[in-house]
Amino acid sequence: MSPTTWSGHFWGRTVCKTDSATENFSCVTGDCGTGKVECDINKGMSPATRAEFRLGDDGLDFYTVNVVEGFNIPIAVTPMSASGENLNCSSAGCPANINTMCPTELKVMENEDVVACQGACSTDNLENFCCLKSNFSTSETCDPSSYALTFKTACPHAYSYPHNKENTFSCSSKLYKIIFCPASSDDDSMGSLGGSVSLGDSLTAGNGTTRWLSPSGDFAFGFYQLPNQLFLLAIWYVKIQTDSIIWYANGDNPVPKGSTLVLNDSHGLMLTNPQGLELWRSSYFSLGRISRGLMKDDGNFLLLDQNYVVLWQSFNHFTDTLVPGQEMNSNNYLYSRQGEFNFSHGKFELHLQKNGDVLLNLINLHTNTNHDTQPDAYYDSGIVDPENQSSNFGTKFIFDKSGLFLYILKTKGTKFKIITNPNTTVSNGGFYSKATINYDGVFTLSYHPKDLRNGQRWIVAKTIPENICLNSTFNNGQSICGLNSNCTLRDDQRPMCTCLEGYSLIDSNNMYGDCIPNSQMKKIDSPSPLSNLKEDHDDKTKKRKGHDTLIILISILLGISVIIIVGLVCTICFGHNRKKIRSGATKKSVGDKNLRIFTFKEILEITNNFNEELGRGSCSVVYKGTIDVDISVAVKKLDKLFQDSDKEFQTEMNVILETHHRNLVRLHGYCSDDQHRILVYELMSNGTLASFLFTPLKPSWNQRVQIATGIARGLIYLHEDCCTQIIHCDIKPQNILLDDDYNAKISDFGLAKLLLINQSHTKTGIRGTKGYVAPDWFRSAPISAKVDVYSFGVLFLEIICCRKNVEHENASEEKRILTDWAYDCYKANNLDLLLENECEVVNEMSRVEKFVMIAIWCTQEDPSLRPTMKKVLQMLEEIVEVAIPPSPYLYGSFS
């Protein structure tokens, strides 16, 4: 039991003895200037760890563990209740063994063993090390030395340099436990004090040790169990029961019980499933070997080398939440999750732009332009100063350590507050804080009492925007709520979405999803201004509702009348003009007024009797032509094998008519005269991707990345954004065309298959080109969009390496098949061989490794393991982490 008022120190001196002649007591780790067991702080410096106390100062006790003069053994101090339970106060301590990483010049030796590590001030007594005299006597003038920073990193909850005030702790207690050399067998708070993780330490989901705690026990890093019995690798507030996660690694792929996480020296943290398949790793470290991990009390998990240099930290890998002290640099993002317990990437993001502006957007709506051209951002911090943009723009987005506000730090040091807690009595001393972009798009600043007797729920202090329902629909038709639904604001400033009358949710578990009619009326495929409504609770608006409804009804009736009249006139004119069409012309129409219908005679004139051939495929020949005097076109003439099937031609026309995207080739028109089946496309000046890639002089790396990204965007459009899903079935470099700016355009839909919205697979015969065809075609399994993902993976490797997937000449046996060779090089960590030492990508090897990993995921023989094209694009753009891919072969390597 501690006295009511008292000040003093407890030294942890070691290697001590008493001189039998003089009876002087001395220790190798310091004699404290007294020659006795007791030390005098004023009579000498001792390279020993010590616990310091000042009890009964205005009702509070102050305590710390001091290593300014040196370190010899770990010490921990924990406030306890009278019953022996831990209080909700921070523990102080230095549990790490600094002797093992002590600089040579600071080591204290005894019989060739390091028994202590002196403080820099003890050895050199320099003013800047000891913070002496007026020049270095304040916290503003005396920065911690590099030695002190080593101590601070190893023991973040010890007093490691003069003026290190944040590591002096306070509490009101009657009992303090001091532990010399704390071991893992001590109570929980002591066993985890310092949060240090050694090489080889591991966690197992659902069994044994499942987490590593921070020094105070406020944060844990490890396996967090979800309601579906799977586990998320995460960091969370330990003492909070709900909504406590602040960071996660495997949101797209929670793992089952028995999965393990291990720390090793070369790959850092490695997550594997119970079968030993690696699912995630922290990073690859080429600059240094990892020495240990550290779970800090600010919620940051670090990987350190032997000199305590940070090699990796969770704070630099953002998810959906910031905590006090965390910083975002320019061009960093926070991404919402998809639901309360669905940690896959959602559709909202917080983006710190290069100009320092903070935006809230729907995913993929951001651009690199300034805030004045962001019509689809539903929040804009407006920090850009039009009169002084270049010299005082924002560089960081910071959650202040107090937990009270978030601000943009400008280049001249000024702070621009974005969101502030109006309750200024809230601070980190008694509350936890977090700032989260939620799955409904609202950015919230919240706080939670540390003392659970004062409350057990998060309190929303402030939200951005204040009413997200006022921004519920954007220029491109996307919305906060799904199609055909209302947005209303709850008391906590979060949106609630409800279907319009007569509509129901497609997914009853997702209130933010789309609603469809209860009846069998035709599905609405595209958003309109009436698809998403927001409720306004203003009384005047309610009074106008009936009047506005009448106006809308009258407008609709007038509109229908005009459409009927115009339709009749067009029908008469169309019937008259049809008589003029030569009798041999097709009597079928695909019905698109923006497409021209050419006669075969016109095609002959356009191509000058098929004079200039551009290329040919397995069932078509492409010729150059000119329409409207000066517009160059590509005229694709389908051969007779294809002409015999009018149904196939109509299918291809239907595919093309449904599509409009910058990464798809535009169709000008077609000819369906008699037996002739001809398509007239825009002409791509830079030809095919095949002719661009497979040349002695490799195209630039940036151009290749741009092309791959464009192809991915085009496939996402076909797979997800068309009202009828389209599987291309023949993705290869010959079917990718390049425009003047080398933008990729997907062409040749001749083999495409259509899927209705509620279908995911189709039965069909084998289609595609050898070398790019997915294994799915050769099995009895139904065909899905994953066949295009496989073909893209092969094509992506060709883009990376500038070589064909299959090379019969000038290639050794192991290099003949690119997909096999790429996996072998990746597995052996020899990607230089794959790229044949291409100079331009020497500084891009980490990016190359990620790209090869993406390609391996795409070319998995098991289609269920392949990502969607949307996920592929997110990995390409580094929106999501790229997990370690398994072997692509179902039954092992064929090599």
LINWOVEN-V76760 format. One record per run of one state. SS is the DSSP state (~ for helix, > for strand, _ for the rest). FROM is the first residue (numbers start at 1). TO is the last residue. If there is no record, write none. Layout:
ss & from & to
SS & FROM & TO
SS & FROM & TO
//
This chain:
ss & from & to
_ & 1 & 5
> & 6 & 11
_ & 12 & 15
> & 16 & 18
_ & 19 & 24
> & 25 & 27
_ & 28 & 49
> & 50 & 57
_ & 58 & 59
> & 60 & 66
_ & 67 & 69
> & 70 & 71
_ & 72 & 74
> & 75 & 80
_ & 81 & 85
> & 86 & 86
_ & 87 & 91
> & 92 & 94
_ & 95 & 97
~ & 98 & 101
_ & 102 & 103
~ & 104 & 106
> & 107 & 110
_ & 111 & 112
> & 113 & 118
_ & 119 & 119
~ & 120 & 124
_ & 125 & 126
~ & 127 & 130
_ & 131 & 133
~ & 134 & 136
_ & 137 & 145
~ & 146 & 154
_ & 155 & 158
> & 159 & 159
_ & 160 & 164
~ & 165 & 167
_ & 168 & 168
> & 169 & 171
_ & 172 & 174
> & 175 & 180
_ & 181 & 187
~ & 188 & 191
_ & 192 & 195
> & 196 & 198
_ & 199 & 201
> & 202 & 204
_ & 205 & 206
> & 207 & 207
_ & 208 & 210
> & 211 & 213
_ & 214 & 218
> & 219 & 225
_ & 226 & 230
> & 231 & 237
_ & 238 & 244
> & 245 & 248
_ & 249 & 254
> & 255 & 255
_ & 256 & 259
> & 260 & 264
_ & 265 & 267
> & 268 & 272
_ & 273 & 277
> & 278 & 281
_ & 282 & 291
> & 292 & 295
_ & 296 & 300
> & 301 & 304
_ & 305 & 309
> & 310 & 313
~ & 314 & 316
_ & 317 & 320
> & 321 & 322
_ & 323 & 326
> & 327 & 329
_ & 330 & 332
> & 333 & 337
_ & 338 & 344
> & 345 & 352
_ & 353 & 357
> & 358 & 362
_ & 363 & 370
~ & 371 & 373
_ & 374 & 378
> & 379 & 380
_ & 381 & 393
> & 394 & 399
_ & 400 & 404
> & 405 & 410
_ & 411 & 414
> & 415 & 420
_ & 421 & 430
> & 431 & 437
_ & 438 & 442
> & 443 & 449
_ & 450 & 451
~ & 452 & 454
_ & 455 & 458
> & 459 & 464
_ & 465 & 467
~ & 468 & 471
_ & 472 & 472
> & 473 & 473
_ & 474 & 478
> & 479 & 479
_ & 480 & 484
> & 485 & 489
_ & 490 & 494
> & 495 & 499
_ & 500 & 502
> & 503 & 505
_ & 506 & 514
> & 515 & 517
_ & 518 & 531
> & 532 & 534
_ & 535 & 538
~ & 539 & 578
_ & 579 & 595
> & 596 & 597
_ & 598 & 599
~ & 600 & 607
_ & 608 & 612
> & 613 & 616
_ & 617 & 619
> & 620 & 627
_ & 628 & 630
> & 631 & 638
_ & 639 & 639
~ & 640 & 643
_ & 644 & 645
~ & 646 & 657
_ & 658 & 663
> & 664 & 664
_ & 665 & 666
> & 667 & 671
_ & 672 & 677
> & 678 & 682
_ & 683 & 687
> & 688 & 688
~ & 689 & 693
_ & 694 & 700
~ & 701 & 721
_ & 722 & 724
> & 725 & 727
_ & 728 & 732
~ & 733 & 735
> & 736 & 738
_ & 739 & 743
> & 744 & 746
_ & 747 & 752
> & 753 & 755
_ & 756 & 761
> & 762 & 762
_ & 763 & 774
~ & 775 & 778
_ & 779 & 782
> & 783 & 783
_ & 784 & 785
~ & 786 & 801
_ & 802 & 805
> & 806 & 806
_ & 807 & 812
~ & 813 & 815
_ & 816 & 816
> & 817 & 817
~ & 818 & 827
_ & 828 & 830
~ & 831 & 835
_ & 836 & 838
~ & 839 & 858
_ & 859 & 862
~ & 863 & 865
_ & 866 & 868
~ & 869 & 876
_ & 877 & 895
//
